[in-house]
Amino acid sequence: MKKTAFYLIVVLVLAGALAWHFRPREPAPAAAVPSAEETAPAAPTPSPSGGERAAAPAEGTVPAESPAVVLEHFPETELETDIVPTPEGIDGMPALSPLAQFSRTVEQLQNNTLLSLETYGRPMLTSTNPTLRALGGVLLSKANALDDAALRQLVADEDLAVPFLVMEWIRDYGTAEQLAAFAEALAARDVPADQLADAILEDRFLVGGGRVALDVLATELPPEDRQDALLEIAEEPDLAYDVRMRSLLLLGESTDSEAYRAVLDDLRNAAPEEEYVWREALARLQERCYNDEGTELLPANQITTRDLYQILYNDYPNMVRDVALYLEDRLLNPDLEIESGSAELVGNFLKEFPESNRDWNVENEEVLVRLQTLQVRLADREYAAGEAAAAPEEAPSDSEIKE
């Protein structure tokens, strides 16, 4: 019940604060205010990612570029409700999680053509609401306007979730230079490992940032404490799927084959019957982490078409999340080996997925956008590796021959 109330507060505060920040300075005359029938949005049209995007509003309505309108269709009912009331003309759809709502807000502000992302984001840094401060940081990073002053302000934010949320967006969509600068500043803050572990377990990263927080935690903890902390996070059923599965991927990098198999078996056996989605995800993870004989863990510095086929061509609920987590995990490795054809395989999946015969999950919108960026990075790394392998070896110099 507490978590439900928190979800609702986040949505309402985010919508209200955005409306306040960008409220019209002069009220429109009463005659200009459209009626409910005039403002009812048209039926949604498919978006490039396969979801649904609302059609342009009727003439005389508030412009779609208005930040207040961006959030006006967020549900104002409890987020645990399966189907929420929606405006006339829009089919009922599941309530979005805070993370998906945040992602959709960023996308809609980014698609706005009237104001720059910096114009939107800069005033948000002084908001009393931490979600808006993080949103301001994300928009500045996307505008390449995250200067030193803004960076220091975000890193030092009193709410620990703010800097990790911004850093996660930078890692997902920004440049290596942006990420290095932010990571260096955050490391200087020196967040205690126990404080970070508590924040993850308390679900403080509802709107995002948990994956990056896990990575920082794993590097800060000594080996004897790391495994216990990662396992505790994976065992917590109330945490986001991405956070739980990311903790298991990190755990597999520092655990031997037999011990890791025992961990996955224990987690699957301990999961209650209603957590069948989690149990299936654990079985899929174990299948692809081990060789075909099931005896040894496969190297964690490789992307192979075998792994990708096992994820992409087994239709299960968390397939899209798993391929994004798999690529994210491997692309963080500087010594990565990529099997030829891997990027093409993921690219073909992204083209075919919107038209595939699957029930559309609106929560996949955020993951598919992230996956598109990962596919581009994968293609770049694969191409660079191919060019390096094809380059002829330099002939030895005369001095080297004499030696």
C-alpha positions as a Markdown table, in Angstrom:
| # | Residue | x | y | z |
|---|---|---|---|---|
| 1 | Met | 0.0 | 0.0 | 0.0 |
| 2 | Lys | 2.9 | 2.4 | 0.8 |
| 3 | Lys | 4.5 | 1.7 | -2.6 |
| 4 | Thr | 1.2 | 2.3 | -4.4 |
| 5 | Ala | 0.8 | 5.6 | -2.6 |
| 6 | Phe | 4.4 | 6.5 | -3.6 |
| 7 | Tyr | 3.8 | 5.7 | -7.2 |
| 8 | Leu | 0.7 | 8.0 | -7.2 |
| 9 | Ile | 2.5 | 10.8 | -5.5 |
| 10 | Val | 5.4 | 10.7 | -8.1 |
| 11 | Val | 3.0 | 10.9 | -11.0 |
| 12 | Leu | 0.9 | 13.7 | -9.6 |
| 13 | Val | 3.9 | 15.8 | -8.4 |
| 14 | Leu | 5.7 | 15.4 | -11.7 |
| 15 | Ala | 2.7 | 16.4 | -13.7 |
| 16 | Gly | 1.9 | 19.3 | -11.4 |
| 17 | Ala | 5.4 | 20.6 | -11.2 |
| 18 | Leu | 5.9 | 20.6 | -14.9 |
| 19 | Ala | 2.6 | 22.4 | -15.4 |
| 20 | Trp | 3.7 | 25.0 | -12.8 |
| 21 | His | 7.2 | 25.5 | -14.3 |
| 22 | Phe | 5.7 | 26.2 | -17.7 |
| 23 | Arg | 2.3 | 27.7 | -16.9 |
| 24 | Pro | 1.0 | 30.4 | -19.2 |
| 25 | Arg | 1.8 | 33.9 | -17.9 |
| 26 | Glu | -1.5 | 35.3 | -19.2 |
| 27 | Pro | -4.7 | 33.3 | -18.8 |
| 28 | Ala | -6.6 | 32.6 | -21.9 |
| 29 | Pro | -10.0 | 34.1 | -22.2 |
| 30 | Ala | -12.9 | 31.9 | -21.2 |
| 31 | Ala | -14.2 | 31.7 | -24.8 |
| 32 | Ala | -10.9 | 30.1 | -25.9 |
| 33 | Val | -11.1 | 27.2 | -23.5 |
| 34 | Pro | -12.2 | 24.1 | -25.5 |
| 35 | Ser | -14.9 | 21.7 | -24.2 |
| 36 | Ala | -14.1 | 18.2 | -23.2 |
| 37 | Glu | -15.5 | 16.9 | -26.5 |
| 38 | Glu | -13.2 | 19.2 | -28.4 |
| 39 | Thr | -10.1 | 18.2 | -26.5 |
| 40 | Ala | -10.8 | 14.4 | -26.5 |
| 41 | Pro | -7.7 | 13.0 | -28.3 |
| 42 | Ala | -8.1 | 11.0 | -31.5 |
| 43 | Ala | -7.5 | 7.3 | -31.6 |
| 44 | Pro | -3.7 | 6.6 | -31.2 |
| 45 | Thr | -1.5 | 5.8 | -34.2 |
| 46 | Pro | 1.3 | 3.2 | -34.1 |
| 47 | Ser | 4.7 | 4.6 | -33.2 |
| 48 | Pro | 7.9 | 3.5 | -34.9 |
| 49 | Ser | 8.7 | 1.3 | -31.9 |
| 50 | Gly | 5.5 | -0.6 | -32.2 |
| 51 | Gly | 3.6 | 1.1 | -29.4 |
| 52 | Glu | 0.8 | 3.7 | -29.6 |
| 53 | Arg | 1.3 | 7.4 | -30.0 |
| 54 | Ala | -1.6 | 9.8 | -29.6 |
| 55 | Ala | -2.7 | 11.6 | -32.8 |
| 56 | Ala | -2.5 | 15.4 | -33.0 |
| 57 | Pro | -5.2 | 17.1 | -31.0 |
| 58 | Ala | -8.1 | 18.9 | -32.8 |
| 59 | Glu | -7.8 | 22.5 | -33.9 |
| 60 | Gly | -8.3 | 24.9 | -31.0 |
| 61 | Thr | -6.8 | 22.7 | -28.3 |
| 62 | Val | -3.8 | 23.4 | -26.2 |
| 63 | Pro | -0.7 | 22.8 | -28.4 |
| 64 | Ala | 0.7 | 19.2 | -28.0 |
| 65 | Glu | 4.2 | 20.7 | -27.4 |
| 66 | Ser | 3.0 | 22.2 | -24.0 |
| 67 | Pro | 4.9 | 20.4 | -21.2 |
| 68 | Ala | 1.6 | 20.4 | -19.2 |
| 69 | Val | -0.1 | 18.4 | -21.9 |
| 70 | Val | 2.8 | 15.9 | -22.1 |
| 71 | Leu | 1.7 | 14.5 | -18.8 |
| 72 | Glu | -2.0 | 15.1 | -18.8 |
| 73 | His | -2.9 | 11.6 | -19.7 |
| 74 | Phe | -1.0 | 10.0 | -16.9 |
| 75 | Pro | -3.4 | 7.9 | -14.8 |
| 76 | Glu | -4.6 | 9.6 | -11.6 |
| 77 | Thr | -5.7 | 6.3 | -10.1 |
| 78 | Glu | -3.7 | 3.7 | -8.2 |
| 79 | Leu | -1.0 | 2.3 | -10.4 |
| 80 | Glu | -1.7 | -1.3 | -9.3 |
| 81 | Thr | -5.0 | -1.2 | -11.2 |
| 82 | Asp | -4.8 | -3.4 | -14.3 |
| 83 | Ile | -6.9 | -1.1 | -16.6 |
| 84 | Val | -7.2 | 2.5 | -15.8 |
| 85 | Pro | -9.9 | 5.0 | -17.1 |
| 86 | Thr | -8.7 | 6.8 | -20.2 |
| 87 | Pro | -10.1 | 9.7 | -22.2 |
| 88 | Glu | -12.8 | 9.0 | -24.6 |
| 89 | Gly | -11.4 | 7.8 | -27.9 |
| 90 | Ile | -8.5 | 5.9 | -26.4 |
| 91 | Asp | -8.6 | 2.2 | -25.7 |
| 92 | Gly | -8.0 | 1.2 | -22.1 |
| 93 | Met | -4.3 | 0.4 | -21.5 |
| 94 | Pro | -2.3 | -0.9 | -18.5 |
| 95 | Ala | -1.0 | 1.7 | -16.2 |
| 96 | Leu | 2.6 | 2.7 | -16.8 |
| 97 | Ser | 5.3 | 2.2 | -14.2 |
| 98 | Pro | 7.1 | 5.3 | -13.0 |
| 99 | Leu | 10.1 | 4.4 | -15.1 |
| 100 | Ala | 8.0 | 4.1 | -18.3 |
| 101 | Gln | 6.2 | 7.3 | -17.5 |
| 102 | Phe | 9.5 | 9.1 | -17.1 |
| 103 | Ser | 10.9 | 7.7 | -20.3 |
| 104 | Arg | 7.8 | 8.7 | -22.2 |
| 105 | Thr | 8.0 | 12.2 | -20.8 |
| 106 | Val | 11.6 | 12.5 | -22.0 |
| 107 | Glu | 10.7 | 11.3 | -25.5 |
| 108 | Gln | 7.8 | 13.7 | -25.8 |
| 109 | Leu | 9.8 | 16.7 | -24.6 |
| 110 | Gln | 12.6 | 15.6 | -27.0 |
| 111 | Asn | 10.1 | 15.6 | -29.9 |
| 112 | Asn | 8.9 | 19.1 | -29.1 |
| 113 | Thr | 10.0 | 21.6 | -31.7 |
| 114 | Leu | 9.1 | 24.8 | -29.9 |
| 115 | Leu | 11.6 | 24.8 | -27.0 |
| 116 | Ser | 15.1 | 23.3 | -26.7 |
| 117 | Leu | 15.8 | 20.6 | -24.2 |
| 118 | Glu | 18.1 | 23.0 | -22.4 |
| 119 | Thr | 15.2 | 25.5 | -22.0 |
| 120 | Tyr | 13.1 | 22.8 | -20.5 |
| 121 | Gly | 15.7 | 21.2 | -18.3 |
| 122 | Arg | 17.7 | 24.1 | -16.8 |
| 123 | Pro | 14.8 | 25.5 | -14.6 |
| 124 | Met | 14.1 | 22.0 | -13.3 |
| 125 | Leu | 17.4 | 21.7 | -11.5 |
| 126 | Thr | 16.1 | 24.1 | -8.8 |
| 127 | Ser | 12.8 | 22.2 | -8.3 |
| 128 | Thr | 11.9 | 21.0 | -4.9 |
| 129 | Asn | 10.9 | 17.7 | -6.5 |
| 130 | Pro | 13.8 | 15.2 | -7.0 |
| 131 | Thr | 12.1 | 13.6 | -10.0 |
| 132 | Leu | 12.0 | 16.9 | -11.8 |
| 133 | Arg | 15.7 | 17.7 | -10.8 |
| 134 | Ala | 16.7 | 14.3 | -12.4 |
| 135 | Leu | 14.5 | 15.1 | -15.4 |
| 136 | Gly | 16.3 | 18.4 | -15.8 |
| 137 | Gly | 19.7 | 16.6 | -15.7 |
| 138 | Val | 18.6 | 14.1 | -18.3 |
| 139 | Leu | 17.3 | 16.8 | -20.7 |
| 140 | Leu | 20.6 | 18.8 | -20.3 |
| 141 | Ser | 22.7 | 15.7 | -21.0 |
| 142 | Lys | 20.6 | 15.0 | -24.1 |
| 143 | Ala | 21.1 | 18.7 | -25.2 |
| 144 | Asn | 24.8 | 18.3 | -24.5 |
| 145 | Ala | 24.4 | 21.2 | -22.1 |
| 146 | Leu | 25.4 | 19.5 | -18.9 |
| 147 | Asp | 28.1 | 22.0 | -17.8 |
| 148 | Asp | 30.3 | 21.6 | -14.7 |
| 149 | Ala | 28.0 | 23.6 | -12.4 |
| 150 | Ala | 25.0 | 21.5 | -13.3 |
| 151 | Leu | 27.0 | 18.3 | -13.1 |
| 152 | Arg | 28.2 | 19.1 | -9.6 |
| 153 | Gln | 24.7 | 20.1 | -8.5 |
| 154 | Leu | 23.2 | 16.8 | -9.7 |
| 155 | Val | 26.0 | 14.7 | -8.2 |
| 156 | Ala | 25.6 | 16.4 | -4.8 |
| 157 | Asp | 21.8 | 16.1 | -4.8 |
| 158 | Glu | 20.4 | 15.2 | -1.3 |
| 159 | Asp | 18.3 | 12.5 | -2.9 |
| 160 | Leu | 20.7 | 9.7 | -3.8 |
| 161 | Ala | 18.4 | 8.5 | -6.6 |
| 162 | Val | 18.9 | 11.7 | -8.6 |
| 163 | Pro | 22.6 | 11.3 | -9.7 |
| 164 | Phe | 22.2 | 7.6 | -10.4 |
| 165 | Leu | 19.1 | 8.2 | -12.5 |
| 166 | Val | 20.9 | 10.8 | -14.6 |
| 167 | Met | 24.0 | 8.7 | -14.9 |
| 168 | Glu | 22.0 | 5.7 | -16.1 |
| 169 | Trp | 20.4 | 7.9 | -18.9 |
| 170 | Ile | 23.9 | 9.1 | -19.8 |
| 171 | Arg | 25.2 | 5.5 | -20.0 |
| 172 | Asp | 22.2 | 4.4 | -22.0 |
| 173 | Tyr | 22.1 | 7.3 | -24.5 |
| 174 | Gly | 25.1 | 9.6 | -24.0 |
| 175 | Thr | 28.7 | 9.7 | -25.1 |
| 176 | Ala | 31.7 | 8.0 | -23.4 |
| 177 | Glu | 33.0 | 11.4 | -22.5 |
| 178 | Gln | 29.8 | 12.5 | -20.8 |
| 179 | Leu | 29.7 | 9.2 | -18.9 |
| 180 | Ala | 33.4 | 9.4 | -17.8 |
| 181 | Ala | 32.9 | 13.0 | -16.5 |
| 182 | Phe | 29.8 | 12.1 | -14.5 |
| 183 | Ala | 31.2 | 8.9 | -13.2 |
| 184 | Glu | 34.3 | 10.7 | -12.0 |
| 185 | Ala | 32.3 | 13.3 | -10.2 |
| 186 | Leu | 30.0 | 10.7 | -8.6 |
| 187 | Ala | 33.0 | 8.7 | -7.4 |
| 188 | Ala | 34.3 | 11.8 | -5.7 |
| 189 | Arg | 31.1 | 12.0 | -3.7 |
| 190 | Asp | 32.1 | 8.6 | -2.2 |
| 191 | Val | 28.7 | 7.2 | -1.5 |
| 192 | Pro | 29.1 | 4.5 | 1.3 |
| 193 | Ala | 28.5 | 1.0 | -0.1 |
| 194 | Asp | 26.0 | 0.1 | 2.7 |
| 195 | Gln | 24.0 | 3.3 | 2.1 |
| 196 | Leu | 23.8 | 2.4 | -1.6 |
| 197 | Ala | 22.9 | -1.2 | -1.0 |
| 198 | Asp | 20.1 | -0.1 | 1.4 |
| 199 | Ala | 18.8 | 2.4 | -1.3 |
| 200 | Ile | 18.6 | -0.4 | -3.8 |
| 201 | Leu | 16.8 | -2.8 | -1.5 |
| 202 | Glu | 14.4 | -0.1 | -0.4 |
| 203 | Asp | 13.4 | 0.4 | -4.0 |
| 204 | Arg | 14.6 | 4.0 | -4.1 |
| 205 | Phe | 15.3 | 3.7 | -7.9 |
| 206 | Leu | 11.7 | 3.4 | -9.0 |
| 207 | Val | 12.1 | 5.8 | -11.9 |
| 208 | Gly | 15.5 | 4.4 | -12.9 |
| 209 | Gly | 19.1 | 4.4 | -11.9 |
| 210 | Gly | 19.1 | 1.0 | -10.3 |
| 211 | Arg | 21.3 | -0.7 | -12.9 |
| 212 | Val | 24.0 | 1.8 | -12.6 |
| 213 | Ala | 23.7 | 1.8 | -8.8 |
| 214 | Leu | 24.3 | -2.0 | -8.9 |
| 215 | Asp | 27.4 | -1.6 | -10.9 |
| 216 | Val | 28.8 | 1.0 | -8.6 |
| 217 | Leu | 28.0 | -1.2 | -5.6 |
| 218 | Ala | 29.6 | -4.2 | -7.1 |
| 219 | Thr | 32.9 | -2.4 | -7.6 |
| 220 | Glu | 32.8 | -0.9 | -4.1 |
| 221 | Leu | 32.2 | -4.1 | -2.1 |
| 222 | Pro | 34.9 | -6.6 | -1.3 |
| 223 | Pro | 34.5 | -10.0 | -2.9 |
| 224 | Glu | 33.3 | -11.7 | 0.3 |
| 225 | Asp | 30.5 | -9.2 | 0.7 |
| 226 | Arg | 29.7 | -8.7 | -3.0 |
| 227 | Gln | 28.1 | -12.1 | -3.6 |
| 228 | Asp | 25.8 | -11.8 | -0.5 |
| 229 | Ala | 24.7 | -8.3 | -1.5 |
| 230 | Leu | 23.9 | -9.2 | -5.1 |
| 231 | Leu | 22.1 | -12.4 | -4.1 |
| 232 | Glu | 20.0 | -10.5 | -1.6 |
| 233 | Ile | 18.9 | -8.0 | -4.3 |
| 234 | Ala | 18.1 | -10.8 | -6.7 |
| 235 | Glu | 15.9 | -12.5 | -4.1 |
| 236 | Glu | 13.8 | -9.4 | -3.5 |
| 237 | Pro | 10.5 | -9.9 | -5.4 |
| 238 | Asp | 9.4 | -6.3 | -5.1 |
| 239 | Leu | 12.4 | -4.9 | -7.0 |
| 240 | Ala | 12.3 | -4.1 | -10.8 |
| 241 | Tyr | 13.1 | -7.0 | -13.1 |
| 242 | Asp | 16.0 | -5.2 | -14.7 |
| 243 | Val | 17.6 | -4.7 | -11.3 |
| 244 | Arg | 17.2 | -8.3 | -10.1 |
| 245 | Met | 18.5 | -9.7 | -13.4 |
| 246 | Arg | 21.4 | -7.3 | -13.6 |
| 247 | Ser | 22.4 | -8.4 | -10.1 |
| 248 | Leu | 22.5 | -12.0 | -11.3 |
| 249 | Leu | 24.6 | -11.1 | -14.4 |
| 250 | Leu | 27.1 | -9.4 | -12.1 |
| 251 | Leu | 27.0 | -12.4 | -9.7 |
| 252 | Gly | 27.9 | -14.7 | -12.6 |
| 253 | Glu | 31.0 | -12.8 | -13.4 |
| 254 | Ser | 32.5 | -13.6 | -9.9 |
| 255 | Thr | 31.1 | -17.1 | -9.2 |
| 256 | Asp | 32.4 | -20.5 | -10.3 |
| 257 | Ser | 30.2 | -22.7 | -12.5 |
| 258 | Glu | 28.8 | -25.0 | -9.8 |
| 259 | Ala | 28.1 | -22.3 | -7.3 |
| 260 | Tyr | 26.3 | -20.2 | -9.8 |
| 261 | Arg | 24.2 | -23.2 | -11.0 |
| 262 | Ala | 23.2 | -23.8 | -7.3 |
| 263 | Val | 22.3 | -20.1 | -6.9 |
| 264 | Leu | 20.0 | -20.2 | -10.0 |
| 265 | Asp | 18.4 | -23.5 | -9.0 |
| 266 | Asp | 17.8 | -22.2 | -5.4 |
| 267 | Leu | 16.2 | -19.0 | -6.7 |
| 268 | Arg | 13.9 | -20.9 | -9.1 |
| 269 | Asn | 12.9 | -23.4 | -6.5 |
| 270 | Ala | 12.2 | -20.7 | -3.9 |
| 271 | Ala | 10.0 | -18.6 | -6.2 |
| 272 | Pro | 6.3 | -19.0 | -5.5 |
| 273 | Glu | 4.0 | -20.4 | -8.1 |
| 274 | Glu | 2.6 | -17.0 | -9.1 |
| 275 | Glu | 6.1 | -15.8 | -10.0 |
| 276 | Tyr | 6.2 | -18.1 | -13.1 |
| 277 | Val | 7.6 | -15.2 | -15.2 |
| 278 | Trp | 10.6 | -14.9 | -12.9 |
| 279 | Arg | 11.1 | -18.7 | -12.8 |
| 280 | Glu | 11.1 | -18.9 | -16.6 |
| 281 | Ala | 13.6 | -16.0 | -16.9 |
| 282 | Leu | 15.9 | -17.8 | -14.5 |
| 283 | Ala | 15.7 | -21.0 | -16.6 |
| 284 | Arg | 16.5 | -19.0 | -19.8 |
| 285 | Leu | 19.4 | -17.3 | -18.1 |
| 286 | Gln | 20.9 | -20.6 | -17.0 |
| 287 | Glu | 20.4 | -22.1 | -20.4 |
| 288 | Arg | 22.4 | -19.4 | -22.2 |
| 289 | Cys | 25.1 | -18.8 | -19.5 |
| 290 | Tyr | 26.4 | -22.4 | -19.8 |
| 291 | Asn | 27.8 | -24.3 | -22.7 |
| 292 | Asp | 25.7 | -26.8 | -24.7 |
| 293 | Glu | 26.7 | -29.6 | -22.4 |
| 294 | Gly | 25.6 | -27.5 | -19.4 |
| 295 | Thr | 28.9 | -28.0 | -17.6 |
| 296 | Glu | 30.8 | -24.7 | -17.8 |
| 297 | Leu | 29.9 | -21.0 | -17.7 |
| 298 | Leu | 30.6 | -19.3 | -21.0 |
| 299 | Pro | 33.0 | -16.4 | -21.2 |
| 300 | Ala | 31.3 | -13.1 | -20.2 |
| 301 | Asn | 33.3 | -11.1 | -22.7 |
| 302 | Gln | 31.6 | -12.5 | -25.8 |
| 303 | Ile | 28.5 | -11.7 | -27.8 |
| 304 | Thr | 27.4 | -14.6 | -29.9 |
| 305 | Thr | 24.6 | -15.4 | -32.3 |
| 306 | Arg | 23.9 | -18.5 | -30.2 |
| 307 | Asp | 23.1 | -16.4 | -27.2 |
| 308 | Leu | 21.0 | -13.9 | -29.2 |
| 309 | Tyr | 19.0 | -16.7 | -30.9 |
| 310 | Gln | 18.3 | -18.2 | -27.5 |
| 311 | Ile | 16.8 | -14.9 | -26.3 |
| 312 | Leu | 15.2 | -13.5 | -29.4 |
| 313 | Tyr | 13.6 | -16.7 | -30.8 |
| 314 | Asn | 12.1 | -18.0 | -27.6 |
| 315 | Asp | 8.9 | -16.0 | -27.0 |
| 316 | Tyr | 8.7 | -15.3 | -23.3 |
| 317 | Pro | 7.5 | -12.2 | -21.3 |
| 318 | Asn | 10.9 | -10.7 | -20.6 |
| 319 | Met | 12.6 | -11.5 | -23.9 |
| 320 | Val | 13.1 | -7.8 | -24.9 |
| 321 | Arg | 14.4 | -6.9 | -21.5 |
| 322 | Asp | 16.8 | -9.8 | -21.5 |
| 323 | Val | 18.4 | -9.0 | -24.8 |
| 324 | Ala | 18.9 | -5.4 | -23.7 |
| 325 | Leu | 20.4 | -6.5 | -20.4 |
| 326 | Tyr | 22.6 | -9.0 | -22.3 |
| 327 | Leu | 24.0 | -6.4 | -24.7 |
| 328 | Glu | 24.4 | -3.8 | -22.0 |
| 329 | Asp | 26.4 | -6.2 | -19.9 |
| 330 | Arg | 28.7 | -7.3 | -22.7 |
| 331 | Leu | 29.2 | -3.9 | -24.3 |
| 332 | Leu | 30.6 | -2.5 | -21.0 |
| 333 | Asn | 33.5 | -4.9 | -21.4 |
| 334 | Pro | 36.5 | -3.2 | -23.2 |
| 335 | Asp | 37.8 | -6.6 | -24.3 |
| 336 | Leu | 34.6 | -7.7 | -26.0 |
| 337 | Glu | 34.6 | -10.3 | -28.7 |
| 338 | Ile | 31.7 | -10.1 | -31.1 |
| 339 | Glu | 30.6 | -12.9 | -33.5 |
| 340 | Ser | 30.0 | -11.6 | -37.0 |
| 341 | Gly | 26.3 | -11.1 | -37.8 |
| 342 | Ser | 25.3 | -10.3 | -34.2 |
| 343 | Ala | 24.4 | -6.7 | -34.9 |
| 344 | Glu | 22.4 | -7.7 | -38.0 |
| 345 | Leu | 20.5 | -10.2 | -36.0 |
| 346 | Val | 19.4 | -7.6 | -33.4 |
| 347 | Gly | 18.6 | -5.1 | -36.2 |
| 348 | Asn | 16.3 | -7.6 | -37.9 |
| 349 | Phe | 14.6 | -8.3 | -34.6 |
| 350 | Leu | 13.9 | -4.6 | -34.1 |
| 351 | Lys | 12.4 | -4.3 | -37.6 |
| 352 | Glu | 10.2 | -7.3 | -37.2 |
| 353 | Phe | 9.1 | -7.0 | -33.6 |
| 354 | Pro | 6.4 | -4.3 | -34.1 |
| 355 | Glu | 4.6 | -6.5 | -36.7 |
| 356 | Ser | 5.2 | -9.8 | -34.9 |
| 357 | Asn | 2.2 | -11.8 | -33.6 |
| 358 | Arg | 2.7 | -10.9 | -30.0 |
| 359 | Asp | 0.6 | -9.2 | -27.4 |
| 360 | Trp | 1.9 | -5.6 | -27.1 |
| 361 | Asn | 3.4 | -4.8 | -23.7 |
| 362 | Val | 3.4 | -1.0 | -23.3 |
| 363 | Glu | 6.3 | -1.3 | -20.8 |
| 364 | Asn | 8.5 | -2.5 | -23.7 |
| 365 | Glu | 8.4 | 1.0 | -25.2 |
| 366 | Glu | 11.2 | 2.2 | -23.0 |
| 367 | Val | 13.3 | -1.0 | -23.4 |
| 368 | Leu | 13.0 | -0.9 | -27.2 |
| 369 | Val | 14.3 | 2.6 | -27.4 |
| 370 | Arg | 17.2 | 1.6 | -25.2 |
| 371 | Leu | 17.7 | -1.5 | -27.4 |
| 372 | Gln | 17.9 | 0.6 | -30.6 |
| 373 | Thr | 20.8 | 2.5 | -29.1 |
| 374 | Leu | 22.5 | -0.7 | -28.0 |
| 375 | Gln | 22.2 | -2.2 | -31.5 |
| 376 | Val | 23.9 | 0.9 | -33.0 |
| 377 | Arg | 26.7 | 0.6 | -30.5 |
| 378 | Leu | 27.0 | -3.2 | -31.2 |
| 379 | Ala | 27.1 | -2.5 | -35.0 |
| 380 | Asp | 29.9 | 0.0 | -34.5 |
| 381 | Arg | 32.0 | -2.3 | -32.3 |
| 382 | Glu | 31.4 | -5.2 | -34.6 |
| 383 | Tyr | 32.5 | -3.1 | -37.6 |
| 384 | Ala | 35.6 | -1.8 | -35.9 |
| 385 | Ala | 36.6 | -5.3 | -34.8 |
| 386 | Gly | 36.2 | -6.5 | -38.4 |
| 387 | Glu | 38.2 | -3.7 | -39.8 |
| 388 | Ala | 41.0 | -4.3 | -37.2 |
| 389 | Ala | 41.0 | -8.0 | -38.1 |
| 390 | Ala | 41.2 | -7.3 | -41.8 |
| 391 | Ala | 44.0 | -4.7 | -41.6 |
| 392 | Pro | 47.4 | -6.1 | -42.8 |
| 393 | Glu | 50.1 | -6.4 | -40.3 |
| 394 | Glu | 52.8 | -3.7 | -40.4 |
| 395 | Ala | 56.1 | -4.8 | -41.9 |
| 396 | Pro | 58.9 | -4.8 | -39.3 |
| 397 | Ser | 61.3 | -1.9 | -39.6 |
| 398 | Asp | 65.0 | -2.3 | -40.6 |
| 399 | Ser | 66.1 | -1.8 | -37.0 |
| 400 | Glu | 63.7 | -4.5 | -35.8 |
| 401 | Ile | 65.1 | -6.9 | -38.5 |
| 402 | Lys | 68.7 | -6.3 | -37.4 |
| 403 | Glu | 67.9 | -6.9 | -33.8 |
